[in-house]
C-alpha cells in the first residue's frame, strides 16, 4: 500500500511539490547511511525521495489509482489476498534517518520481483534516478542473489535512468541510527 502520495515532509523554502522524484529501493535491514546518501541526492536535485520496499514473497494483482497495491502470496498454500502494507517499523527507521533534513519523502509498498517493480515505479513516476544500497554479505543474501541475480545488475540492464549503488562503510551496522556528535548535530 502506498502510505500516501503526499510527501511526509516538505521544505518550507518551496511552495509547490518537488520538481523531481528519486526512488530508493529499501530493505528492512537498510543501514541508515544508505538512507542518508539518498537524502543527499534528493536534496541536491530538489526531489521527493520515494522509499520503496518490494515484498518478493508476493506478486501484484492490481495497482490501484491511489498507488496502493493488491497482492497475492507466491506460495499456493497461502490464499490471502491483501493490500500490501508498508512495514511500520521500517517507516519509523526511515523517519529517524531523515529527521532534520528538508527532504520531502514518502513510502511505497510493492510486491513481486524487486527489479521489475522498482523499474515499473520509476517509469510511472518518471523518476530522475534509482538508488540502492549494497547488501550485507551473508549466506541468505548470497543464496538469494545467486538464484535471483543482483537487483542492481538487473536494473542496470533495463534502465534508461541513472542507477546509484551506495557502498557501505566498513563495519557499519545494518540497524544503526544516524550518528551525531556531542552537540547533537
GUDRENPA-827563 format. One record per residue (C-alpha): residue in one letter; chain; x, y, z. Coordinates in nm, 3 decimals. Example, Ala and Ser with C-alpha at 12.3 -4.5 7.8 and 13.67 -1.06 7.14 Angstrom:
GUDRENPA-827563
<rec><lofi>a</lofi><vexpa>A</vexpa><east>1.230</east><north>-0.450</north><up>0.780</up></rec>
<rec><lofi>s</lofi><vexpa>A</vexpa><east>1.367</east><north>-0.106</north><up>0.714</up></rec>
This chain:
GUDRENPA-827563
<rec><lofi>x</lofi><vexpa>A</vexpa><east>0.000</east><north>0.000</north><up>0.000</up></rec>
<rec><lofi>x</lofi><vexpa>A</vexpa><east>0.118</east><north>0.347</north><up>-0.071</up></rec>
<rec><lofi>x</lofi><vexpa>A</vexpa><east>0.140</east><north>0.529</north><up>0.256</up></rec>
<rec><lofi>x</lofi><vexpa>A</vexpa><east>0.029</east><north>0.840</north><up>0.077</up></rec>
<rec><lofi>x</lofi><vexpa>A</vexpa><east>0.126</east><north>1.013</north><up>-0.242</up></rec>
<rec><lofi>x</lofi><vexpa>A</vexpa><east>0.183</east><north>1.327</north><up>-0.039</up></rec>
<rec><lofi>x</lofi><vexpa>A</vexpa><east>0.536</east><north>1.369</north><up>0.092</up></rec>
<rec><lofi>x</lofi><vexpa>A</vexpa><east>0.586</east><north>1.324</north><up>0.466</up></rec>
<rec><lofi>x</lofi><vexpa>A</vexpa><east>0.797</east><north>1.638</north><up>0.494</up></rec>
<rec><lofi>x</lofi><vexpa>A</vexpa><east>0.809</east><north>1.949</north><up>0.280</up></rec>
<rec><lofi>x</lofi><vexpa>A</vexpa><east>1.087</east><north>2.200</north><up>0.269</up></rec>
<rec><lofi>x</lofi><vexpa>A</vexpa><east>0.933</east><north>2.535</north><up>0.369</up></rec>
<rec><lofi>x</lofi><vexpa>A</vexpa><east>1.151</east><north>2.712</north><up>0.107</up></rec>
<rec><lofi>x</lofi><vexpa>A</vexpa><east>0.936</east><north>2.565</north><up>-0.173</up></rec>
<rec><lofi>x</lofi><vexpa>A</vexpa><east>0.568</east><north>2.637</north><up>-0.224</up></rec>
<rec><lofi>x</lofi><vexpa>A</vexpa><east>0.484</east><north>2.355</north><up>-0.465</up></rec>
<rec><lofi>x</lofi><vexpa>A</vexpa><east>0.568</east><north>1.990</north><up>-0.485</up></rec>
<rec><lofi>x</lofi><vexpa>A</vexpa><east>0.926</east><north>1.883</north><up>-0.554</up></rec>
<rec><lofi>x</lofi><vexpa>A</vexpa><east>1.023</east><north>1.914</north><up>-0.919</up></rec>
<rec><lofi>x</lofi><vexpa>A</vexpa><east>1.166</east><north>1.562</north><up>-0.945</up></rec>
<rec><lofi>x</lofi><vexpa>A</vexpa><east>1.141</east><north>1.220</north><up>-0.782</up></rec>
<rec><lofi>x</lofi><vexpa>A</vexpa><east>1.412</east><north>0.978</north><up>-0.675</up></rec>
<rec><lofi>x</lofi><vexpa>A</vexpa><east>1.336</east><north>0.614</north><up>-0.591</up></rec>
<rec><lofi>x</lofi><vexpa>A</vexpa><east>1.521</east><north>0.448</north><up>-0.303</up></rec>
<rec><lofi>x</lofi><vexpa>A</vexpa><east>1.487</east><north>0.069</north><up>-0.310</up></rec>
<rec><lofi>x</lofi><vexpa>A</vexpa><east>1.484</east><north>-0.013</north><up>0.059</up></rec>
<rec><lofi>x</lofi><vexpa>A</vexpa><east>1.508</east><north>-0.336</north><up>0.258</up></rec>
<rec><lofi>x</lofi><vexpa>A</vexpa><east>1.418</east><north>-0.393</north><up>0.625</up></rec>
<rec><lofi>x</lofi><vexpa>A</vexpa><east>1.781</east><north>-0.404</north><up>0.741</up></rec>
<rec><lofi>x</lofi><vexpa>A</vexpa><east>1.881</east><north>-0.099</north><up>0.536</up></rec>
<rec><lofi>x</lofi><vexpa>A</vexpa><east>2.168</east><north>0.089</north><up>0.701</up></rec>
<rec><lofi>x</lofi><vexpa>A</vexpa><east>2.086</east><north>0.449</north><up>0.789</up></rec>
<rec><lofi>x</lofi><vexpa>A</vexpa><east>2.389</east><north>0.561</north><up>0.584</up></rec>
<rec><lofi>x</lofi><vexpa>A</vexpa><east>2.216</east><north>0.447</north><up>0.263</up></rec>
<rec><lofi>x</lofi><vexpa>A</vexpa><east>1.904</east><north>0.645</north><up>0.352</up></rec>
<rec><lofi>x</lofi><vexpa>A</vexpa><east>2.122</east><north>0.949</north><up>0.432</up></rec>
<rec><lofi>x</lofi><vexpa>A</vexpa><east>2.304</east><north>0.920</north><up>0.099</up></rec>
<rec><lofi>x</lofi><vexpa>A</vexpa><east>1.970</east><north>0.901</north><up>-0.084</up></rec>
<rec><lofi>x</lofi><vexpa>A</vexpa><east>1.852</east><north>1.209</north><up>0.108</up></rec>
<rec><lofi>x</lofi><vexpa>A</vexpa><east>2.165</east><north>1.395</north><up>-0.007</up></rec>
<rec><lofi>x</lofi><vexpa>A</vexpa><east>2.081</east><north>1.316</north><up>-0.370</up></rec>
<rec><lofi>x</lofi><vexpa>A</vexpa><east>1.718</east><north>1.417</north><up>-0.319</up></rec>
<rec><lofi>x</lofi><vexpa>A</vexpa><east>1.826</east><north>1.749</north><up>-0.163</up></rec>
<rec><lofi>x</lofi><vexpa>A</vexpa><east>2.077</east><north>1.811</north><up>-0.442</up></rec>
<rec><lofi>x</lofi><vexpa>A</vexpa><east>1.815</east><north>1.757</north><up>-0.712</up></rec>
<rec><lofi>x</lofi><vexpa>A</vexpa><east>1.528</east><north>1.920</north><up>-0.517</up></rec>
<rec><lofi>x</lofi><vexpa>A</vexpa><east>1.346</east><north>1.589</north><up>-0.544</up></rec>
<rec><lofi>x</lofi><vexpa>A</vexpa><east>1.098</east><north>1.392</north><up>-0.339</up></rec>
<rec><lofi>x</lofi><vexpa>A</vexpa><east>1.256</east><north>1.074</north><up>-0.204</up></rec>
<rec><lofi>x</lofi><vexpa>A</vexpa><east>1.027</east><north>0.776</north><up>-0.262</up></rec>
<rec><lofi>x</lofi><vexpa>A</vexpa><east>1.131</east><north>0.490</north><up>-0.031</up></rec>
<rec><lofi>x</lofi><vexpa>A</vexpa><east>1.003</east><north>0.172</north><up>-0.196</up></rec>
<rec><lofi>x</lofi><vexpa>A</vexpa><east>1.008</east><north>-0.173</north><up>-0.039</up></rec>
<rec><lofi>x</lofi><vexpa>A</vexpa><east>0.930</east><north>-0.475</north><up>-0.258</up></rec>
<rec><lofi>x</lofi><vexpa>A</vexpa><east>0.794</east><north>-0.791</north><up>-0.096</up></rec>
<rec><lofi>x</lofi><vexpa>A</vexpa><east>0.929</east><north>-1.065</north><up>-0.321</up></rec>
<rec><lofi>x</lofi><vexpa>A</vexpa><east>0.718</east><north>-1.333</north><up>-0.148</up></rec>
<rec><lofi>x</lofi><vexpa>A</vexpa><east>0.408</east><north>-1.184</north><up>-0.312</up></rec>
<rec><lofi>x</lofi><vexpa>A</vexpa><east>0.306</east><north>-1.076</north><up>-0.662</up></rec>
<rec><lofi>x</lofi><vexpa>A</vexpa><east>0.098</east><north>-0.780</north><up>-0.775</up></rec>
<rec><lofi>x</lofi><vexpa>A</vexpa><east>-0.261</east><north>-0.848</north><up>-0.875</up></rec>
<rec><lofi>x</lofi><vexpa>A</vexpa><east>-0.365</east><north>-0.487</north><up>-0.915</up></rec>
<rec><lofi>x</lofi><vexpa>A</vexpa><east>-0.214</east><north>-0.142</north><up>-0.878</up></rec>
<rec><lofi>x</lofi><vexpa>A</vexpa><east>-0.489</east><north>0.098</north><up>-0.775</up></rec>
<rec><lofi>x</lofi><vexpa>A</vexpa><east>-0.515</east><north>0.462</north><up>-0.890</up></rec>
<rec><lofi>x</lofi><vexpa>A</vexpa><east>-0.401</east><north>0.584</north><up>-0.545</up></rec>
<rec><lofi>x</lofi><vexpa>A</vexpa><east>-0.079</east><north>0.383</north><up>-0.587</up></rec>
<rec><lofi>x</lofi><vexpa>A</vexpa><east>-0.173</east><north>0.108</north><up>-0.342</up></rec>
<rec><lofi>x</lofi><vexpa>A</vexpa><east>-0.104</east><north>-0.249</north><up>-0.447</up></rec>
<rec><lofi>x</lofi><vexpa>A</vexpa><east>-0.331</east><north>-0.551</north><up>-0.417</up></rec>
<rec><lofi>x</lofi><vexpa>A</vexpa><east>-0.112</east><north>-0.862</north><up>-0.398</up></rec>
<rec><lofi>x</lofi><vexpa>A</vexpa><east>-0.124</east><north>-1.238</north><up>-0.355</up></rec>
<rec><lofi>x</lofi><vexpa>A</vexpa><east>0.135</east><north>-1.468</north><up>-0.199</up></rec>
<rec><lofi>x</lofi><vexpa>A</vexpa><east>0.353</east><north>-1.672</north><up>-0.434</up></rec>
<rec><lofi>x</lofi><vexpa>A</vexpa><east>0.306</east><north>-1.977</north><up>-0.211</up></rec>
<rec><lofi>x</lofi><vexpa>A</vexpa><east>-0.008</east><north>-2.152</north><up>-0.345</up></rec>
<rec><lofi>x</lofi><vexpa>A</vexpa><east>-0.090</east><north>-2.287</north><up>0.003</up></rec>
<rec><lofi>x</lofi><vexpa>A</vexpa><east>-0.147</east><north>-1.933</north><up>0.125</up></rec>
<rec><lofi>x</lofi><vexpa>A</vexpa><east>-0.453</east><north>-1.772</north><up>-0.028</up></rec>
<rec><lofi>x</lofi><vexpa>A</vexpa><east>-0.482</east><north>-1.440</north><up>0.148</up></rec>
<rec><lofi>x</lofi><vexpa>A</vexpa><east>-0.539</east><north>-1.152</north><up>-0.090</up></rec>
<rec><lofi>x</lofi><vexpa>A</vexpa><east>-0.443</east><north>-0.825</north><up>0.067</up></rec>
<rec><lofi>x</lofi><vexpa>A</vexpa><east>-0.333</east><north>-0.473</north><up>0.009</up></rec>
<rec><lofi>x</lofi><vexpa>A</vexpa><east>0.041</east><north>-0.468</north><up>0.057</up></rec>
<rec><lofi>x</lofi><vexpa>A</vexpa><east>0.125</east><north>-0.258</north><up>0.363</up></rec>
<rec><lofi>x</lofi><vexpa>A</vexpa><east>0.448</east><north>-0.070</north><up>0.428</up></rec>
<rec><lofi>x</lofi><vexpa>A</vexpa><east>0.626</east><north>-0.204</north><up>0.737</up></rec>
<rec><lofi>x</lofi><vexpa>A</vexpa><east>0.562</east><north>0.047</north><up>1.021</up></rec>
<rec><lofi>x</lofi><vexpa>A</vexpa><east>0.900</east><north>-0.029</north><up>1.185</up></rec>
<rec><lofi>x</lofi><vexpa>A</vexpa><east>1.083</east><north>0.033</north><up>0.857</up></rec>
<rec><lofi>x</lofi><vexpa>A</vexpa><east>0.891</east><north>0.358</north><up>0.813</up></rec>
<rec><lofi>x</lofi><vexpa>A</vexpa><east>0.992</east><north>0.464</north><up>1.164</up></rec>
<rec><lofi>x</lofi><vexpa>A</vexpa><east>1.358</east><north>0.394</north><up>1.083</up></rec>
<rec><lofi>x</lofi><vexpa>A</vexpa><east>1.331</east><north>0.595</north><up>0.762</up></rec>
<rec><lofi>x</lofi><vexpa>A</vexpa><east>1.172</east><north>0.885</north><up>0.952</up></rec>
<rec><lofi>x</lofi><vexpa>A</vexpa><east>1.453</east><north>0.874</north><up>1.211</up></rec>
<rec><lofi>x</lofi><vexpa>A</vexpa><east>1.721</east><north>0.870</north><up>0.940</up></rec>
<rec><lofi>x</lofi><vexpa>A</vexpa><east>1.558</east><north>1.163</north><up>0.759</up></rec>
<rec><lofi>x</lofi><vexpa>A</vexpa><east>1.484</east><north>1.368</north><up>1.072</up></rec>
<rec><lofi>x</lofi><vexpa>A</vexpa><east>1.643</east><north>1.710</north><up>1.046</up></rec>
<rec><lofi>x</lofi><vexpa>A</vexpa><east>1.662</east><north>1.702</north><up>0.666</up></rec>
<rec><lofi>x</lofi><vexpa>A</vexpa><east>1.447</east><north>1.920</north><up>0.447</up></rec>
<rec><lofi>x</lofi><vexpa>A</vexpa><east>1.374</east><north>1.637</north><up>0.204</up></rec>
<rec><lofi>x</lofi><vexpa>A</vexpa><east>1.018</east><north>1.559</north><up>0.103</up></rec>
<rec><lofi>x</lofi><vexpa>A</vexpa><east>0.968</east><north>1.184</north><up>0.127</up></rec>
<rec><lofi>x</lofi><vexpa>A</vexpa><east>0.705</east><north>0.913</north><up>0.108</up></rec>
<rec><lofi>x</lofi><vexpa>A</vexpa><east>0.689</east><north>0.535</north><up>0.109</up></rec>
<rec><lofi>x</lofi><vexpa>A</vexpa><east>0.556</east><north>0.274</north><up>-0.130</up></rec>
<rec><lofi>x</lofi><vexpa>A</vexpa><east>0.495</east><north>-0.095</north><up>-0.060</up></rec>
<rec><lofi>x</lofi><vexpa>A</vexpa><east>0.522</east><north>-0.310</north><up>-0.371</up></rec>
<rec><lofi>x</lofi><vexpa>A</vexpa><east>0.505</east><north>-0.683</north><up>-0.443</up></rec>
<rec><lofi>x</lofi><vexpa>A</vexpa><east>0.688</east><north>-0.901</north><up>-0.694</up></rec>
<rec><lofi>x</lofi><vexpa>A</vexpa><east>1.033</east><north>-0.901</north><up>-0.846</up></rec>
<rec><lofi>x</lofi><vexpa>A</vexpa><east>1.231</east><north>-0.614</north><up>-0.690</up></rec>
<rec><lofi>x</lofi><vexpa>A</vexpa><east>1.399</east><north>-0.511</north><up>-1.017</up></rec>
<rec><lofi>x</lofi><vexpa>A</vexpa><east>1.075</east><north>-0.520</north><up>-1.217</up></rec>
<rec><lofi>x</lofi><vexpa>A</vexpa><east>0.871</east><north>-0.339</north><up>-0.954</up></rec>
<rec><lofi>x</lofi><vexpa>A</vexpa><east>1.131</east><north>-0.065</north><up>-0.897</up></rec>
<rec><lofi>x</lofi><vexpa>A</vexpa><east>1.157</east><north>-0.023</north><up>-1.275</up></rec>
<rec><lofi>x</lofi><vexpa>A</vexpa><east>0.778</east><north>-0.002</north><up>-1.304</up></rec>
<rec><lofi>x</lofi><vexpa>A</vexpa><east>0.754</east><north>0.254</north><up>-1.022</up></rec>
<rec><lofi>x</lofi><vexpa>A</vexpa><east>1.036</east><north>0.466</north><up>-1.165</up></rec>
<rec><lofi>x</lofi><vexpa>A</vexpa><east>0.864</east><north>0.465</north><up>-1.504</up></rec>
<rec><lofi>x</lofi><vexpa>A</vexpa><east>0.522</east><north>0.551</north><up>-1.357</up></rec>
<rec><lofi>x</lofi><vexpa>A</vexpa><east>0.666</east><north>0.841</north><up>-1.155</up></rec>
<rec><lofi>x</lofi><vexpa>A</vexpa><east>0.918</east><north>0.947</north><up>-1.421</up></rec>
<rec><lofi>x</lofi><vexpa>A</vexpa><east>1.187</east><north>0.925</north><up>-1.153</up></rec>
<rec><lofi>x</lofi><vexpa>A</vexpa><east>1.516</east><north>1.102</north><up>-1.206</up></rec>
<rec><lofi>x</lofi><vexpa>A</vexpa><east>1.715</east><north>0.804</north><up>-1.071</up></rec>
<rec><lofi>x</lofi><vexpa>A</vexpa><east>1.700</east><north>0.487</north><up>-0.865</up></rec>
<rec><lofi>x</lofi><vexpa>A</vexpa><east>1.920</east><north>0.440</north><up>-0.559</up></rec>
<rec><lofi>x</lofi><vexpa>A</vexpa><east>2.007</east><north>0.106</north><up>-0.399</up></rec>
<rec><lofi>x</lofi><vexpa>A</vexpa><east>2.231</east><north>0.013</north><up>-0.109</up></rec>
<rec><lofi>x</lofi><vexpa>A</vexpa><east>2.483</east><north>-0.268</north><up>-0.118</up></rec>
<rec><lofi>x</lofi><vexpa>A</vexpa><east>2.351</east><north>-0.562</north><up>0.083</up></rec>
<rec><lofi>x</lofi><vexpa>A</vexpa><east>2.544</east><north>-0.711</north><up>0.370</up></rec>
<rec><lofi>x</lofi><vexpa>A</vexpa><east>2.734</east><north>-1.029</north><up>0.296</up></rec>
<rec><lofi>x</lofi><vexpa>A</vexpa><east>2.569</east><north>-1.336</north><up>0.441</up></rec>
<rec><lofi>x</lofi><vexpa>A</vexpa><east>2.453</east><north>-1.684</north><up>0.349</up></rec>
<rec><lofi>x</lofi><vexpa>A</vexpa><east>2.088</east><north>-1.591</north><up>0.299</up></rec>
<rec><lofi>x</lofi><vexpa>A</vexpa><east>2.163</east><north>-1.283</north><up>0.089</up></rec>
<rec><lofi>x</lofi><vexpa>A</vexpa><east>2.428</east><north>-1.468</north><up>-0.113</up></rec>
<rec><lofi>x</lofi><vexpa>A</vexpa><east>2.187</east><north>-1.753</north><up>-0.192</up></rec>
<rec><lofi>x</lofi><vexpa>A</vexpa><east>1.909</east><north>-1.515</north><up>-0.290</up></rec>
<rec><lofi>x</lofi><vexpa>A</vexpa><east>2.145</east><north>-1.320</north><up>-0.517</up></rec>
<rec><lofi>x</lofi><vexpa>A</vexpa><east>2.280</east><north>-1.645</north><up>-0.668</up></rec>
<rec><lofi>x</lofi><vexpa>A</vexpa><east>1.931</east><north>-1.768</north><up>-0.762</up></rec>
<rec><lofi>x</lofi><vexpa>A</vexpa><east>1.762</east><north>-1.437</north><up>-0.841</up></rec>
<rec><lofi>x</lofi><vexpa>A</vexpa><east>2.055</east><north>-1.223</north><up>-0.952</up></rec>
<rec><lofi>x</lofi><vexpa>A</vexpa><east>2.156</east><north>-0.884</north><up>-0.825</up></rec>
<rec><lofi>x</lofi><vexpa>A</vexpa><east>1.878</east><north>-0.625</north><up>-0.831</up></rec>
<rec><lofi>x</lofi><vexpa>A</vexpa><east>2.134</east><north>-0.361</north><up>-0.928</up></rec>
<rec><lofi>x</lofi><vexpa>A</vexpa><east>2.259</east><north>-0.564</north><up>-1.225</up></rec>
<rec><lofi>x</lofi><vexpa>A</vexpa><east>1.905</east><north>-0.640</north><up>-1.340</up></rec>
<rec><lofi>x</lofi><vexpa>A</vexpa><east>1.809</east><north>-0.273</north><up>-1.321</up></rec>
<rec><lofi>x</lofi><vexpa>A</vexpa><east>2.128</east><north>-0.159</north><up>-1.496</up></rec>
<rec><lofi>x</lofi><vexpa>A</vexpa><east>2.041</east><north>-0.378</north><up>-1.794</up></rec>
<rec><lofi>x</lofi><vexpa>A</vexpa><east>1.686</east><north>-0.243</north><up>-1.832</up></rec>
<rec><lofi>x</lofi><vexpa>A</vexpa><east>1.700</east><north>0.120</north><up>-1.720</up></rec>
<rec><lofi>x</lofi><vexpa>A</vexpa><east>1.741</east><north>0.437</north><up>-1.918</up></rec>
<rec><lofi>x</lofi><vexpa>A</vexpa><east>1.775</east><north>0.643</north><up>-1.598</up></rec>
<rec><lofi>x</lofi><vexpa>A</vexpa><east>2.079</east><north>0.657</north><up>-1.368</up></rec>
<rec><lofi>x</lofi><vexpa>A</vexpa><east>2.120</east><north>0.387</north><up>-1.106</up></rec>
<rec><lofi>x</lofi><vexpa>A</vexpa><east>2.321</east><north>0.477</north><up>-0.797</up></rec>
<rec><lofi>x</lofi><vexpa>A</vexpa><east>2.455</east><north>0.196</north><up>-0.577</up></rec>
<rec><lofi>x</lofi><vexpa>A</vexpa><east>2.559</east><north>0.323</north><up>-0.234</up></rec>
<rec><lofi>x</lofi><vexpa>A</vexpa><east>2.852</east><north>0.134</north><up>-0.078</up></rec>
<rec><lofi>x</lofi><vexpa>A</vexpa><east>2.856</east><north>0.067</north><up>0.294</up></rec>
<rec><lofi>x</lofi><vexpa>A</vexpa><east>3.125</east><north>0.194</north><up>0.527</up></rec>
<rec><lofi>x</lofi><vexpa>A</vexpa><east>3.341</east><north>-0.080</north><up>0.676</up></rec>
<rec><lofi>x</lofi><vexpa>A</vexpa><east>3.192</east><north>-0.209</north><up>0.998</up></rec>
<rec><lofi>x</lofi><vexpa>A</vexpa><east>2.861</east><north>-0.022</north><up>0.963</up></rec>
<rec><lofi>x</lofi><vexpa>A</vexpa><east>2.572</east><north>-0.184</north><up>1.146</up></rec>
<rec><lofi>x</lofi><vexpa>A</vexpa><east>2.264</east><north>-0.250</north><up>0.932</up></rec>
<rec><lofi>x</lofi><vexpa>A</vexpa><east>2.029</east><north>-0.120</north><up>1.201</up></rec>
<rec><lofi>x</lofi><vexpa>A</vexpa><east>2.239</east><north>0.170</north><up>1.322</up></rec>
<rec><lofi>x</lofi><vexpa>A</vexpa><east>2.065</east><north>0.501</north><up>1.358</up></rec>
<rec><lofi>x</lofi><vexpa>A</vexpa><east>2.235</east><north>0.812</north><up>1.216</up></rec>
<rec><lofi>x</lofi><vexpa>A</vexpa><east>2.543</east><north>0.913</north><up>1.414</up></rec>
<rec><lofi>x</lofi><vexpa>A</vexpa><east>2.552</east><north>1.251</north><up>1.587</up></rec>
<rec><lofi>x</lofi><vexpa>A</vexpa><east>2.835</east><north>1.438</north><up>1.752</up></rec>
<rec><lofi>x</lofi><vexpa>A</vexpa><east>2.823</east><north>1.554</north><up>2.114</up></rec>
<rec><lofi>x</lofi><vexpa>A</vexpa><east>2.634</east><north>1.868</north><up>2.017</up></rec>
<rec><lofi>x</lofi><vexpa>A</vexpa><east>2.358</east><north>1.650</north><up>1.864</up></rec>
<rec><lofi>x</lofi><vexpa>A</vexpa><east>2.435</east><north>1.752</north><up>1.508</up></rec>
